[in-house]
Amino acid sequence: MNTNNILCSKGSSILRSSYTNKGTAFSPEERQKFGLRGLLPPRQETIQDQAERALSQFHSFQTTLEQYVFLNCLRDRNETLFFYLLVNNLELMMPIVYTPTVGEACQKFGNEFRFAQGMYFSTQDRGQIRDILDNWPNPEVDIIVISDGSRILGLGDLGTNGMGIPVGKLQLYVAGAGFNPARTLPVIIDAGVNTKKYLEDKFYLGEKHSRVPDQEYYAIIEEFMVAVYNKWPKVLVQFEDISNDHCFNLLDIYRNRFLCFNDDIQGTGSVILSGFINAVRAVQIPLRDHRLVFFGAGSAGIGVADCIMSLFLEQGLTEEEARKRFWFVDSKGLITTNRGDELAEHKKAYARTDYTTQLKTLLEVVRDVKPTALIGLSGIGRSFTQDIIEEVSSHVEKPIIFSLSNPTSNAECTAEQAYTWSKGRCIFASGSPFAPVELNGVRLVPGQGNNMYIFPGLGLGAVVCHATKVTDSMIIAASKALASCVDDAEVITNKIYPGLSGIRDISIRIAVAVIEKAFEEGVATIARPESIEQLVRQYVYYPNYESLQLPQQH
Ligand code: NAD
């Protein structure tokens, strides 16, 4: 038997390619034309029929990990159907294709591996990355999400197992903003792994050595970045889940050289800034009078503070005045310049210079500062205790309490705790979703500071106008555009984020604002169109079979 003949038989390659396969949706004419007769059950279905079946199969699985595997296998068979299903069931499936299920999928990546998605570059590939990029089957790439697997969600160093993150994130770019999946590329840089479990795991698929020294690490990333922009000069690279010892440096090295951003730092900053803008509208205290206590000074905490800083600067505060509105608490207490330890570089800008006595606990800090806003990005579950929330609530009518750590078990407090302990007065947002809370007959709806609100639209704007870089102002413009999706009547009821079901329209609004700003700053390289919104809408992909590029008739 000649295997090559089987693989190349007329039509079978169309059915086997996830890009061209329509399965039972091929019409009788197409079945005749492409040699598919006899290869499919007779009845022709619509994509809606297929999606209905796939949804019922999705619901038949017992665990979310099984649902994750099912969805990814579906994508491998029929990309259009997968994205149709995802776009039309985004709120149901987002927790499967991304957090929290993707976390478990990454931890078990080696065990659950079925087929490869995206591209991998290891230190073995040094000197050849540009050539290897040519192996990617799709000619054009608009967006790359890249991770080194060193800090996957809150799960630590997962090495190559982290591939689920770039894959899942790009699925959200497609679903949330309408990127064309064929023009997206997930990437893992394998620079080793420091987690012993994976070094000893026979199913682990990355290189089995500990992480390479910094010099080698930065060299492979540099080679990758140069190669990528050589092959696809207009591509946007989004850094994701890279540990603190590298993520800030990488952003500093590349933010002005290439079109790139870091979602953990800038995307988080932008989405929380947006929530903060609306919280300020809701509490009706002038911005310059706010005092913010941050619990946690990692990539997310600093990223959020940097974004809120720019809002203060915009309002006319000097940098020095603006910095004084922030107090950061980490595992050693209030961050000050004189507390006696060597501060990590990224914490230095926010270290207080005006404390002679060292405040060691969050409670001491909130007693001293009397903050208008308490923002948790520490990863320490239930660290906003009753006495802390009561203390904050005793100084302001409507305290802003953001309990942003993920997953739910790591949230600094639950929505119910925040509402109960503040007697229903707080403006609350979390990282992971919480259900509405009934308190004294009032239904309180928590906000979710989900990065998903920002990165698809920010990326869409940057790509559509072929920006040369992602500037801070473009990120602030994204925050404001998101904030403007909640009107005054809603803000008065303490609603600070819009519903996620309207994500595609939200993303378009954000993209338009980002492009306006890119033109203003001179970083957009396309000719200014008559209607920016129309240009954005033209780019947006919607999964349907009509848009499939099938082979020409022989
Ligand atoms: P990180 O590891 O970079 O930072 C954690 C910070 O918390 C560090 O400054 C650390 O010193 C501090 N910390 C640790 N233990 C502490 C303790 N006992 N007391 C006080 N501070 C302590 O992590 P990150 O990337 O900044 O993420 C932090 C959290 O934010 C995670 O749980 C993540 O899920 C969450 N996050 C949420 C969103 C969102 O809601 N949109 C986005 C990104 C990250």
Boltz pocket constraint, residues with backbone or C-beta under 6 A from the ligand:
constraints:
  - pocket:
      binder: B
      contacts: [[A, 153], [A, 154], [A, 244], [A, 264], [A, 268], [A, 271], [A, 295], [A, 296], [A, 297], [A, 298], [A, 299], [A, 300], [A, 301], [A, 329], [A, 330], [A, 331], [A, 332], [A, 376], [A, 377], [A, 378], [A, 379], [A, 380], [A, 404], [A, 405], [A, 406], [A, 407], [A, 410], [A, 430], [A, 431], [A, 432], [A, 449], [A, 450], [A, 451]]
      max_distance: 6.0
